[in-house]
């Protein structure tokens, strides 16, 4: 019985150690780099099919790179690339106007952006959220 308790304790300790490694901060950004940190639909009453909504794409950056367009996936559909309407470097939010598709009610919404670094268009990492669409 004692060895079973020790084995359980060691298993929990190893699990805790492995999960703590997953929370280690990501590597720092180089000059002109950009990394997406999240995406959100700031609508409080839910979003409805066949309408357009502003979407906030959160990022961190070293500098102020130009962000000309964002690309999105609705589930497996996409990418659909859209012009970025507004970039606020103070809050590190890029805003895009996104049309909501008419088909399903729950989507895995994914986004990435293109930004300019050293005169070249560079693709960022992808961020995602789950979106519930009201019929």
N, C-alpha and C positions, 0 to 999 in steps of 0.2 A: 504494500500500500504506500509506503514511504517513497519507493522508487517511482511510482506512478505520479505522485505529487511533484517530485523533482522534475520528472519529464514534462509534466504539464507546465510547470513554472518556466523551464528552459524554452519550451515552445512559445509561450507567451512573450518571453524576453526577446527571442529572435524575431518574432513577428513585430514587436514594438520597435526593435532596432531597424528592421527593413523598412517599415512604414515611415520612420523618422528620416530615412535617407531620401524618401520621395518628396520631402518638404524642404530640402536644401535649396537655397536661392539659386536661380538660374545665373549663368555666366553674365558678366557685365556687358553692356552694349558698347560697341566701338563708335568712333566718330561717324555721324550720319546714319547709324543703324536705327531700326524701328522694330518693335515687337508688339503684337496685339496681346491685350490682357483680358479682353471680354467684349461682349456684345449684349445690348439690351434694347428692348422695345419700351420706350417710356410711357406707353399708353396705360392708363389706370383701369379703364372699363373693359379691357380685352380688345382684341383686334378682329375686324370683320373681313370676310371674303370680298374680293373685287375692289378693294380700296387701296390707297397708298398711305404709308406711315413713315415717319422719320425713324431711323434706327441709329443709335449711338454705338460707334465702334471705339472701344477704349484702347489706348496704346501707351507705350512708354518709348522714349526716344532720347538719343544724345544729339541734340541739335533741333533744327526745325525743317526736316525734309519736306519737300512738296509731296502731297498725296493726291494725285489726279483722279484715280478711280478705285473703286472697290468692286469685288466680285463676290457673288453669293450663290449658295446652293439651297434649294428647298428640297429636303430629303435627298434623293438621288438626282433630281433635276438641276441642271446648271453645268458650268457656271454662267450666271448672268452678270455681266459687268456694267456698272453704272458710274456716272460722274459723281464725285464727292462734292456735296453742296457747300460744306463749311468745315473748316478745321480750326479747332480752338486749342492752341498749344498750352494755354494756361491750365485748362482742365484735362488736356490730352484726350480730347474726344473729336473724332471725325464723324460727320453726320451725312447720311445718304437717305434719299427718298426711295422707299422700296414698295413695289406693288405686291399685294398679297394674292397668291394664286387661288383659284376657285374650287379646287378639288377636295383636299383632305381637311381634317380639323386639327391634327397634331403633326407638327413638322420638326425635323431636326434641321435647324437653320445654322448654316456655316458661312463664315465670311473670311476673306483675306483682302489685302490692299496691295496696290502697286505704289511704290514711292520712288523718288529720284535720289540716287546716291552717286556722287561723282559723275553726274551727267547721264547715268544709265537708269532705266526702269528696273527695279528690283521687286520681286514678290516677297511679301511678308509671310510669317507663319499663319496658320488658320486658327480661328476661334469659333466656338459654337454655343448654342443654347437650344432649348426646346421651346417651341411656340405653339400655343393653343389658339386656334382660329374659331371665332363664334360664327355659326351659320347665318 
